[in-house]
Amino acid sequence: MRINAVVRTLVVTDFFYNSAFGSFAPIFAIFISGQIVGGSAAVAGFATAAFWITKSVLQLPIARFLDRTDGERDDFWAMFSGYLLSGLVPFAYLFATLPWHLYVIQACYGVFMALAVPGWYAIFTRHVDSGRIGFEWSMQSVFSVGVATALSAAVGGYVADRYGFSPLFLMAGILSFSASFLLLLLRPYLLPRDRKGVWLPERTPHR
């Protein structure tokens, strides 16, 4: 079954991106307790909260703004900027030594994801193939989230156990930062809208 170029690019990009962050997510609390001064379960919880609160507060206003503007260019650049900037997060962990460092990094990560997620959802939804909506969303869930997280968690645990967290964060940062550039392949397929807000046909065929 052929998958159109937009959906395929988004799924592949997310596979590498989720592989990067999935490589250390299951063992992140171990990093906090071992390498953050005063690191504890509470610090891990507050760090997680800093990400989700920031993302949750900002994502809906950003999504509303993107929905009101013309065409997919704004969706694309918000998504690309969020992915690109979030690639810096694993590198930032290398320099974190105190709990407040971690909170700031996590809050910044929340901002970046609040930019990326609405644009990703909007573009994926508009380009999903008719008659294969469930399949293509499920493919994203299974391949880009499930398979990516399973494989990367195993590899990340091994790397951290054998070589430490610094090589793991370097590896994750390079992978996530590089993955964002795959999104540039989407530019020929972005949909415009006319002055009345009507979506126009794509300029380049999906296939």
Beta strands, then each sheet from edge to edge (+ up, - down):
end
